Amino acid sequence: MKSLRFYLFLIIASIIDLVLFNDYFSGVIIFILTGYVLLRFIKNLTKSIILPEIISLTGCIVYLIMPWIAFQYFPKSNKLANLWDIYMKVDYHTYFSLALPGTLLLIVGLNCSLPGIDADDDVSLVDNCKRFLNNRKFVGVTLVCIGIVSAMTINYFPESMQSIVYFFIQLTFIGFLYILHSRLIKRIFIIPIALTLLVGQSILTGMYGEFIFWSMFGSIIILMGQSSFTIPKRILFVVTGIFLILLIQSIKQEYRRATWKGENRTNNPALFFSLLKERISDPSSIINPERSFSLVARGNQGFLISRVMAYVPKRTNFVHGETILTSLAASFVPRFLWSDKPEVGGKENVCRFMGDCGNYHYSYNIGQLGEGYVNFGVTGGSIFMFFYGLFIRFSLDKIRSISRVFPTLILWVPLFYFAALSLETDFLSVINTFMKTLIFCFVCYAGFSVFLKVKL
């Protein structure tokens, strides 16, 4: 409750700031907010599944901190920003009139829990899961085997079915969480195996988001209830995590340039480890001017939102909830009944609201804040972010509630919110992933019960 009052105070302060056009004060609010969210992240680590804190911190970084840095250090006059045409397309006040209240309202929504649901119950839910798995120790091994076989055979399936097989691949990591909580094998043995598989898969596919995602969520669930993991250890954990993310980001672009040729994606583990060795031996190279610009550009979702704000309503009109309603409908209606329903990935939004049609060499999207803006404008877009945060929090609380009956469901939380963790995607991707995971989870639970006579 205290945190909600603090966020509401910041909302009032930001509104006053925006009315007074005091750009200096808005910068102060941004860093106070980010610092407070980071402290809550550290405080609640080991106490709950800190999905709201992760999304809140991500929002502060990609919607506020990185755009602020871009305005201060990489404006249009900057050589690199001008060369690559990556600078904020609207002025400081215009952008933050949407981003600051929008981010604050997102965080408020994420902190509004359902009556009778307490995040502190997460530790007891995980303990209950451990007791449940004590007599089902080989369920996790079965899930891992299914995941590995799926990864090895995915290319043999028709393209239309590969998105389904992809969910089965994720059972590899869900299975490892089962194994860790069933105490079948000591963590000292299973964690290196899981990390090796995760790193190997990331190198082979060039998709490092999964490595960061599963490493983070896996660590959070493993650390649940670990009272010996003190505040200093949590701070070290966060600092190490930040360094690893910076390290991977500094390698990723260079590795992809060398191994990706258009649609053809090859892999070169030797090159990957060579780049890794180079960065570790010279950590300062991670933050040289060119890589610093690349890091800010990659983490600055505000750049794409500013392009949207420069395009809408100047070149096309606001759509007044159209994409939101369409996304909700598309998540429930199968494609064979709606042949031309929207596809996830954001191509349609990028073309329609940024005018960037056909240039899909890189994956990018307008983000939830951008989608709120194109539907409802500055004020309405900010309010939309509150309800978006509310949806994530209420659905998480509902999963917590169901986990009292189905104890292992708490281990599936990462898969439910795989898309939601990214604030660079659109509402369709989030709701679509959530609904497909819900169906997939039901199929897995029912399948194990019917065919293997085992309860997941």
Disulfide bonds with the S-S distance in Angstrom:
Cys351-Cys357 1.85
